[in-house]
Amino acid sequence: MSTAPKSQILKFAELATYQEASIVSRQITKADAGNVTLFAFDDGQELAEHSSPHDALVHILDGEAEVRLDGISYTLMAGEAIIMPANVPHALKALKKFRMLLTMIRT
């Protein structure tokens, strides 16, 4: 997927629309220092547990998600965010369909 041009108004609801039984992603920007990706999870969709060598910030834009970090479950709703530390196992599940902005920080 291509990244959005810089310096423009972004309408997240249009950039990543919900699709039945799917997870949709759209890279917003990418740089050596990190990237920002928009996701739309349909109800019940999930990303299996995995880890990343980089810190990441998950910001829930709408809906409701379960974020599991190192075996601990957190329920996040619109307007809430959580930091996923590097090398910590994590997973995400849509308790209700939700959109999130993932900011990955490379060090």
C-alpha positions as CSV (number, residue, x, y, z in Angstrom):
1,M,0.0,0.0,0.0
2,S,1.2,3.5,-0.7
3,T,1.5,6.1,2.0
4,A,-0.7,9.2,2.1
5,P,0.9,12.4,0.8
6,K,2.2,14.7,3.6
7,S,0.4,17.8,4.7
8,Q,-3.2,16.8,4.0
9,I,-6.3,16.3,6.0
10,L,-6.8,12.6,6.8
11,K,-10.2,11.1,7.2
12,F,-9.5,7.9,9.0
13,A,-13.1,6.6,8.6
14,E,-12.5,6.7,4.8
15,L,-8.9,5.5,4.8
16,A,-9.6,2.2,6.6
17,T,-13.3,1.1,6.3
18,Y,-14.6,-1.9,8.0
19,Q,-14.9,-5.1,5.9
20,E,-16.8,-8.1,7.1
21,A,-14.7,-10.8,8.9
22,S,-11.5,-8.8,8.1
23,I,-8.8,-6.6,9.4
24,V,-8.0,-3.7,7.1
25,S,-4.7,-1.7,7.3
26,R,-3.5,1.4,5.7
27,Q,0.0,2.8,6.1
28,I,-0.2,6.5,6.8
29,T,3.5,7.3,6.9
30,K,6.8,5.5,7.0
31,A,10.3,6.7,7.9
32,D,13.5,5.2,9.3
33,A,12.5,6.3,12.8
34,G,9.1,4.6,12.7
35,N,5.8,4.4,11.0
36,V,2.1,5.1,11.5
37,T,-0.5,2.6,10.4
38,L,-4.3,2.8,10.6
39,F,-6.3,-0.5,11.2
40,A,-10.0,-1.3,11.1
41,F,-10.9,-4.6,12.8
42,D,-14.4,-6.1,12.2
43,D,-16.1,-7.5,15.3
44,G,-14.3,-10.6,16.7
45,Q,-11.2,-10.3,14.5
46,E,-7.9,-10.6,16.2
47,L,-4.1,-10.5,15.7
48,A,-2.5,-13.6,17.3
49,E,0.1,-13.1,20.0
50,H,3.5,-11.9,18.6
51,S,6.2,-9.5,19.6
52,S,8.2,-6.7,17.9
53,P,11.7,-5.4,18.5
54,H,10.2,-1.8,18.7
55,D,8.0,0.1,21.1
56,A,4.5,0.9,19.7
57,L,1.6,3.1,20.8
58,V,-1.9,1.8,20.1
59,H,-4.6,4.6,20.0
60,I,-8.2,3.4,19.8
61,L,-10.2,5.8,17.5
62,D,-13.6,4.1,17.8
63,G,-15.1,0.9,19.0
64,E,-13.7,-1.4,21.7
65,A,-10.6,-3.7,21.8
66,E,-8.9,-6.2,24.0
67,V,-5.1,-5.7,24.1
68,R,-3.1,-8.5,25.8
69,L,0.4,-7.6,26.9
70,D,2.6,-10.2,28.5
71,G,-0.5,-12.2,29.5
72,I,-2.4,-9.3,31.0
73,S,-5.6,-8.2,29.3
74,Y,-6.7,-4.6,28.9
75,T,-10.0,-3.3,27.5
76,L,-9.6,-0.1,25.6
77,M,-12.3,2.1,24.2
78,A,-12.4,5.2,21.9
79,G,-10.0,7.8,23.0
80,E,-7.8,5.5,25.0
81,A,-4.2,4.4,24.2
82,I,-1.6,1.9,25.5
83,I,2.1,1.5,25.0
84,M,3.3,-1.9,23.8
85,P,6.9,-2.2,24.9
86,A,9.5,-3.7,22.6
87,N,10.0,-7.5,22.9
88,V,6.8,-8.0,25.0
89,P,4.3,-10.5,23.6
90,H,1.1,-8.9,22.7
91,A,-2.2,-9.6,20.9
92,L,-5.3,-7.6,19.9
93,K,-9.0,-8.6,19.6
94,A,-12.0,-6.7,18.5
95,L,-14.6,-6.8,21.3
96,K,-16.7,-4.6,19.0
97,K,-15.4,-3.4,15.6
98,F,-12.8,-0.8,16.2
99,R,-10.2,1.4,14.4
100,M,-6.8,2.1,15.8
101,L,-3.8,4.1,15.0
102,L,-0.5,2.2,15.5
103,T,2.6,4.3,15.9
104,M,5.8,2.2,15.8
105,I,8.9,3.8,17.1
106,R,12.2,2.4,15.9
107,T,15.3,3.1,18.0
